[in-house]
C-alpha cells in the first residue's frame, strides 16, 4: 500500500505522484477491515474488506463509512449526478468505486501467470490482476484479484452484481479445468 508513487510511470506522467510521501496519512480501523488513505492517487481512497463471501456486508460497511466521512464539516466531494464521484485516477473514472475479491484459481493459473484466467474473465466483464494491485504477480497459491472491468456509466449496485455474477461463472470455469 505504501509503495513509492514516484516510481510508477503512469502516476508520474499524470502528475499525481508529486511530493511523495509528504502530505499523506492513513486511518486503519481496529479490525483492520476499513482504511481511509489520504493523499493517494485519488486524494482520498476508502477501502473496506472482509474475508468471506457476503459482498453485501462489505458494501454496507463501506456505505456507512462514506456517510460518516461525508458528514464531516468541510468535506465536499466532486460529484456528478450523471457520472458519480469524480476521481483523478484514470482507471477509476466513473463511480470512483472499484469492488474486487481475492480468490484462488490454481487451475487457471497453474503456469504461474494470469493469462488463462484473463482469457476466461474478459468475456465475463471481469479484470484479473495480482493481489498487490496492477502489474503484480499471481499469488503462489493461485490467488488473484478479480474486479468488474466497467467503471464508466455503471452504478455502484451494478458493479457489485457484475462481480457476484462474474465470479460464479469464473469459478465454474476454474472447476472445469
C-alpha angles and dihedrals in degrees: 000000000000100000118149102270090199088067092060109092093201094054092041093053090050090052094237098115097066122133092010123206099014120098094024130123142165137210117200120187120234091255090047091232098108123054133177113194117193121204098017124131093296093036089242122039118182116194130186123183139169138173114245139052105279104106092176091064091056093044092049092051090048091051091050090050093049091049089052094049092046090052092062110107111250095023111118124163126209105248139166123207088219102040106025123223116007115228137182095221109093093209091058099048113141119032093008087228123119114184118190143161132208111229135168115245101171094159096049091044099039091121090060094252136091094232097109092040089053091049090055095039100048097068087048090058093250133130123215126206140151119283090251092061134258116357094016127122130256114268116263089250093050096264114157137173113246124193137158112269094219117087102147121077093004130114123231093247090052090053090056092047092048090050093048095046094041094051091052090055093043091053090050089056092045090054092049093057 
